[in-house]
Amino acid sequence: MTPIYLDSHATTPLDPRVLEAMMPFLTEQFGNAASMTHEFGRSAAEAVERARAQVAAAVGAEPDEVVFTSGATEAINLALKGLAEARGSGRIVTATTEHPATLDTCARLERRGFAIERLPVEPDGSLPVERVAAALNDETILVSLLHANNEIGVVHDIGALGALCAARGVPLHVDATQSVGKIPVRMAEWGVRLLSLSGHKVYGPKGVGALVVRRGKPRLRLKAQIDGGGHERGMRSGTLNVPGVVGLGRALELAVAEMEGEAARLAGLRDRLRARLFGALDALEENGTATNKLAHNLNVVFRFVDSVALLNAVPELAVSTGSACSSAEPAPSHVLLALGRDETEARSSVRFGLHRFTTADEIDRAADLVIAAVRELRAQSGLYMTEQDDHGSTRRDG
Ligand SMILES: *Cc1c(COP(=O)(O)O)cnc(C)c1O
């Protein structure tokens, strides 16, 4: 049987309606969108422009501000390195809970002589606007922050942060990979100058994304990271992935149209999962408890349980111990450590990510599987049993 998929922060299933929109461009309409001398190229170019408008509408920008890339990682690299290289020197302000695409790019820029300020977050995952305000100075060339965190779902107040950065004349780059299509994103209204997004986190295809570069004052100059034919207004050369771009546009169009209902439904299911787990098991804690978080995220510390052992005990369930990028290596999640969790707590944490096709039945089965596995693992844990004896039998959940 196919496992129950609850790892939607790593990737989402392709919506069949997105595949349907992409199909013609994988088959008969195979033209190169840069070939304007014939019908094949022109119809591909028209489809790309439709997608550009769909992406722009989803984030509150103009179509000609959209630069298609291979995904959010490339978009973030282009935003940070492109801007830093155009400026030559300066300081970038970011946070400790950012995605590796941002943290690793900042680390490379640091080795090249740029100053990087990594701001700590609160234990609930939130980032006070005053902390960002205090970090800005005359050297600051960019602020780069997540909109919604990919491990704990915490949503930063980009409206307030955008206003702050605009008032101080510092461009704000937002990694909106987890938020676009799930919660409102309003670049123009919020004063956000740069924004990265990806297709495969929003029921679109993998290998396509965009950097949205807003016009405004001062004009943002980015040094291209890929040279070639000067596609995408010289900012990103390379033949466009037309089926991918079409899929990205359609995926965002659908996500925005269905956002409200879907978020409410997923919040209901997520709350049900949380209630089942916390009702049946003791010694649990939630990671990232900021009041504003994504409706489909739940990240839980299962004390006295190693999360890798837990995941191995429930092969019927596809979940993750942290971000997909860091689960391949043994290091505990940098996000959970940034919240003040210790290594043991971080190694006892599991991230659940619900998605568009998650059903109530799947949530109930997932809860039953996890509850049974945690009880089993704890029964084998000397530490847990000792702790229970110390607290008397009332706390035992076994
Ligand atoms: C997945 C993800 C990325 C990377 O996106 P890709 O398109 O896979 O390169 C960047 N930031 C966040 C917050 C993500 O969740």
PDBQT file of the ligand as one rigid body, heavy atoms in Angstrom, charges set to zero:
ROOT
HETATM    1  C1  LIG A 401      11.993  23.973  -0.788  1.00  0.00    +0.000 C 
HETATM    2  C2  LIG A 401      12.427  25.293  -0.325  1.00  0.00    +0.000 A 
HETATM    3  C3  LIG A 401      13.438  26.005  -0.999  1.00  0.00    +0.000 A 
HETATM    4  C4  LIG A 401      14.159  25.428  -2.197  1.00  0.00    +0.000 C 
HETATM    5  O1  LIG A 401      13.291  25.325  -3.285  1.00  0.00    +0.000 OA
HETATM    6  P1  LIG A 401      13.697  24.480  -4.581  1.00  0.00    +0.000 P 
HETATM    7  O2  LIG A 401      12.744  24.923  -5.623  1.00  0.00    +0.000 OA
HETATM    8  O3  LIG A 401      13.521  23.049  -4.196  1.00  0.00    +0.000 OA
HETATM    9  O4  LIG A 401      15.101  24.820  -4.925  1.00  0.00    +0.000 OA
HETATM   10  C5  LIG A 401      13.774  27.249  -0.526  1.00  0.00    +0.000 A 
HETATM   11  N1  LIG A 401      13.165  27.792   0.538  1.00  0.00    +0.000 NA
HETATM   12  C6  LIG A 401      12.200  27.149   1.204  1.00  0.00    +0.000 A 
HETATM   13  C7  LIG A 401      11.537  27.817   2.363  1.00  0.00    +0.000 C 
HETATM   14  C8  LIG A 401      11.796  25.886   0.802  1.00  0.00    +0.000 A 
HETATM   15  O5  LIG A 401      10.835  25.256   1.478  1.00  0.00    +0.000 OA
ENDROOT
TORSDOF 0
